[in-house]
């Protein structure tokens, strides 16, 4: 009898332990799947890179948050993101100080905000006071980091939090170190302590109140699948919904399935600046990514280089964007019909009325948020046509572009391609204004070089 009870107890405990493991595994799977719910529509916000490079200050971040709260929040703009090297005291504009950088780093090898740039971070408070300020505006807070572990942490043999004596020098390799910014080494995912290091980062960021993280040197020139897996697991385990943006591009299309199952957004190209060639290149590269638009994961066109940029930036002198008004219409039309995340790169308080009008066009943003089934109809002979639809409002959208540099283009679209032939509908011009002709069979528009046209077709019930 005693033997029977002992056997029963052992079997029961074994079954219970197995059930607990299975339950935990299911919870992990569920948590991993849930990250797609955190960005059901493409994220929208401001990023400090285009105007301040690695030198942005707390005062400037707050000024942009104040503007967003007053002028843009009601239109869906919500993220305020501090970009690169917030942890270096002696940064510089137009490049990086890699000669004698003064890092701010804690005992576990984790970067901390430089107090000379972010005064509220004093006494070990980190970014929590700034995040609290931004949350108090009804907005969300984001930061940028580099992939890997700090060289300084490796040199100092900093302990990895959450391990029994493992130090930073035991989990790194110099292989595939970022070529353009050498702050960090690669983390070797198979090493004991590697996951714990990334866990410790996101434990810290969750405590600060971070809602969004852009991680650089993940997608190009090498796609770092192993470190992306570490990051995904660390976010899922940190207890806070943190939207993940991988950077920069070009993300290889061969990794599309993996990135769309582990990140909320990923860059299709390298940095997009205020030059038409950058936008044209983006349009060409984007052709592979249409099948991956939606369901909480978004191919990313990069930041929006409009308004006042390069105040202390990487590319060129302080200026209002060099793109013409027609090119700005084209950029916003393309970003929005592609349902790219929208992160404005200019200094928001410096916006003029035209720039603000681009960011607050209700019909444009409605399309960006609600439309689905994004498709490229064609891209040839310097002509580009993209369509999407909103089934709830019975609306079809059509964006047309002349991406050439010299000749006007007369673009003709048979309405059967939009499933609108011989149907009664209301046609609206959403952004730029132009002249078009339409009958029961076709739409015809003439566009000058770099011009675009965005129309909506609402069926009459």
N, C-alpha and C positions, 0 to 999 in steps of 0.2 A: 504493500500500500504506500509505504513511504517512497519506494522507488517510483511508483506510478505518479505520485504527486510531483516528485522532483523532475521526472521526465516531462510531465505536463507543463510544469513551470518553465523548464528550459525551452520547450517548443513554443509556449506562449510568448515568452520573452523574445525568442528568435523571430517569431512572426510579427510581434509588436515593433521590434527594431527594424525589420524589413519594411513594415508599413510606414514607419517614421521616415525612413530613408526615401521611400517612394513618394511620400507626401512632400518632403523637402524638395525632391527633384522636380515634382510637379509645380511647386511654388516658384522654383527658380525658372522653369520654363515659362510659367505665366508672367513672372516679372519681366523676363526678357521680351516677351511678346508685347507687353503693355507699353513699352517705350514708344511704340508707334502711335499710341493714343495721346502722347504729350505734345505732338505737333500735327494735329489732324488737318490743319491748313498750314500753308507755308509760313514759317516764322517771319516776323517783320520787326525791324528795329534800326538802331544806329550803332555804328562801329567807329572807333577812334582812329583807325589806321590811315585812311586817305587824307585826313587833315593834320594829324599830329604824329604819325609814325610811332616810334617807341617812347615819345616824350610827354604823352598826355598827363595832365595833372588832375587831382581831385576836383579842383574848382571848375575846370573845363568840362569834366564829366557831369558834374551837377548842373552846369548851365545847359548842357544838351538835354539832360533829363528833364529839367524845368520846361524847356521849350516843347519837348515831346509830350509832356503831360498836358500842357496848355493847348497845343495846336494839333497834335497828331493822335493822341491816345484814342479819341472817339472814332478814329478811322481804322483802328486795328494795329497801330504801331505800338510795340510794348517792350522790346528788349533794348537795354543799354549795355554795350559791350566795351570793356577796356581791353585793347589789343596789346600787342607784344611788349615784353621786357618791363613790365610794371615792377619787377623785383630788382632792377639795376638802378643804383643811385645816380650814376654819372653817364646817362644815356646822351645821345646826340641826334640831331636831325640829319636827314639825307644819308642814311646808312646806320651802321651799328658801331659802337665803341667796343671793339674786340681786343684792344691793346691793353687796357687796364680796368676792366669792368669791376665795379664794386657791388657784389651780389649781397642780397639780404636773404638769409637762409636759416631755417631752424635746426634744432638738434637732430631731427630725423631726416635731414637732407631735402626739406620741402621749402620752396621759395616762399617769401613773405613780401608784402608790398613795401616799397621804399618809402619811408616816412617823409623824406624831403619832398616827395611828389604827392603822397597820400597821408596828410597829417593825422587823419582820424585813425590810422592803423597803429598808432603808438601804443606802447605797453602790451604788445602782443595781440592786439585786437584784430589784426588782419583786415580783411575787406568787410567784416560784418557791419561796422557803422555805415559804410558807404552803401552796402546792400540794403540796410534798413532804411536809409534815406530814399533810395530808389523805390523800394517796396511801398514806402509811405506815400509815394506819388501814384500808386496804382500800377506800377511798371515792374519789369523783371530785370534781373542783373546777370551779366555774363562776363567771362574773362577768356583770355587767350593763354595757352601754354604751348611749350614745345614738347614733342614726343621725347621720351627717355628720362634719364636720371642725371642730375647735375654733375658736371665734371668735378666741381668743388666738393660735392658729397662723397664722390669716389675717392678723391685725394685725402679727405679728412677721415675716411672710413666711418661715415655716419651710420649709426644703427638704423635698421629698417624696422619701423614701428609694427608691432603685431607679430614679431618673430622672436625666437629664443637665441639671440646673439648673432643673427645674420647682419652683415654690414654691406654698405653700398658697393664696395669693391668686389663683392662676391656675386653680383647679379648683372654685371655690365659687360659690354664688349665695345671696342673701338670700331668694329666693322659697321659700315653703312652709317657712320656719323654724319649728321647734316653738314652739307658742304658750304652753305651760305651763312650759317650761324652756329658757332661751335660751343654753345653753352652746355650742351648735354651729350651724354653717350647713349648708345642703344641699350635697352633693357633686354636681356636674354630670357625669353618667355619660359623656357624649360627649367630655369634655375629656381631652386627653392628660395622663396623670398621675393620673387618677381611680382607675383600676384599681390602679395602683401604690401609691396611698395605702392602699387597703383591704388590698392584699397585705402592706404593711408592718405594718399592725395585726395581722393574723393570724400573720405571721411572729413577731412579738413574743409574742403569746398562746401560740403553740405552744411557744416557748422557755420560757415560764413554766410550761407543763404544764396549760394550761386544757383542760377536757374538755367544757364546756358554756357557751354564751353566749346571754344574753337581750338582744335589741336592741330598744330602745324607739323610739316614734314612727315605726314602719315601716308599720303596718297601718291606723291610723285617726288623725285623721279623713280622711287621704288615704292610699291604698295606693301605696307608693313602689316600684313594680316595678323601675325602673332601678337603684336602690340595692340592692334585694334581689338582683338579678342580679350586681352587683359583689361582694356579700358571699358569695353562693354560690360564685362562681369563686375568690374569695380563700381560702375555707375548703378547697375542693378542692385548691388548690395549696400549702397550707401544710405538708402532710406529717403532719398530726395529725388524728385523728377528733374533731371538735368538733361536738357536737349544737347545732343552731340553733333558737332559740325566738324568734318574732316577737311583738311587743307594741306597744301594747295592742290590744284589739278596740274596736269591732266590725269584724273583718275582713270586707270585702264578699264576699258569696257569689259575685259575678261574677268574683272573682279566685281562686276555689277551686282551679281546675286549676293555676294558676301557683304559688300558695303551696304546694300539696301536692307540686309537683315541685321545690321549692327550699328548703323548711324541714321540720324534723322535727316542729315543733309550732307552732301559731298560736292566738292568743286569739280566742275567739268574742265576748267582751264586754269592757267596761271592768273596773276593779278590782271584785272581789267581796269585800264586807265581811260582818260578822256581823249581817246584817239579812235577814229572810225575803224581802223584796221583791227583793233582789239575786238570790237563788236562783231565785225564781219567774221573773224576767226571763231568767235564764240558760236555764231550761227552755224558755221560749218561743222564744228565739233559736236554740237548738240544733237545732230541727226541720229546718233546712236542711242540717245538717252530717253527718247519719248516713251518707250515701254515701261520705264521705271518711275514715271511721274505719278505720285499719289500714295494713298494709304499710309500717311504719316511719315513718308520718306521722300526726299526731294532732291533731284539734281540741282546744283547751285551755280548760278551765273556769276557769282562773286558780288562784291560790294558795288553800290551805285555811285559812280564818280561825278556827281552833280553838285550844284551849289558851290560854296567856297571850299576849295581843297588845298592841300600842301601848305598849310599855315606853317607847319614844321614837318612836312611830309618827306617821303622818300623820293618822289618823282617830280622834279621841276620846282619853280618858284610859286609863292602864294598867288592864287588866282581864282577867279570864277571859272567853272568848267570851260574847256576849249571846244566842247561839242556845240554845234549850232542848235537852234531851237528845233529844227526838223530832226536832227540827229538825236536830240534828247527825247522827242516824241517816239522815235524809233526804238531807242533803248528801253524806255518804260513800257512800250507796247510789247516788245519781245520778252522782257523779263516777266511781265504779268501774264501774257497768254501761255508762256512756258510754265507758269506756276512756280517760278524760282522763289526761294526765300528772298526777301527784300531787306537789305541792310544798307541804309543810306550812309555814304562816306563823307559828305561835306559837313561843315560846321553848321549845325541847325540854327543857332541864333543869327547867323549871317545870311539866312535865306532871303531871297527877294520874292516878290509876289508870284512870278512865273514858276520858280522852283517849288514854292508851297503848293501851287495849283496842281502840279504833277503828282504830288504826294497825297492830295486830298480829293482826287477825282473819284467820286462815289461809284460810278458805273465801272470804271477801270478796276477798282479794288474789289467790287462785287464779283466781276469776272474772275479775278485772281483768286479769290477765296472760294467761290462756289462752283466754277466750271469744272468739268471733268472731260475725259475722252479727248485729250489733247493729241492732235495729229498734224504732221507736216503733209500738206497736199503735194508740194513739189518745192525743190530748190535747184534751179537751173537757169542758165543765161542771165545771171544777176537778178533773178526774180525769186522771191520766197513767199509762200502762202502757208499759213498755219490756221487750223480751226480747232474749236472746242465747243462744248455745249453745257447748258444748265437745264437739266430735265425738269427741275421743280418749276421753272418759269417758262418752259417751252422756248428757250432762247438758244440760238446758235451764234457763235462768234467767229469772225473772220479777220485775220490780220494779214495785210499785204505789204511787202517791202521791195523797194528797188535798192539792192545792195551794191549796185555798180557805181562807178565814179564819174562817168562821162555822159551817158545817154539817158534821155527820158525813156521810160518803159510803159507801154500800154499792156496792162495785165487783164486778161479775161478769165473769168471763173464760170464754168457751166453750173447752174444752180442744182443740177442733179448730183453734183459732187458733194453738195451740202444737204442733200435730201430735201430741197426746197423748191423743186421745179413745180410750177403751176399751183403754188400755194399762196394763200392770202396772208400777208405778214406786214409788220411795221419795221422799217429800217431806221436805225439810229447811228449817228456818228459819235464815237465815244471820246476820242482824244483829239487828234489833229483834224482839221477840216479840209475837204478837197471836193473835187467835182467827180461824180460818178453817174453812170447810166445803168439802168436795170430794166429788164422786161421779164416775161415768164420763163425765159430760158437761160439767161446769162447776166452777169454783172461785169461791167467794164470800168476800169480806173486807170488814169494816166498819172504816173509818179515820176518826179525828178530824182536825180541821184541822191541816195541816202534818205529819201522820204519813205513814209509808211502811211498806212490807212487802217483804222480799226473800226469795224462795223458790227452791230448786233442785229439779228433778225429774229423778231418775236412773232410767233405764229398767232394769228387771230383765232380765238376759240369759237 
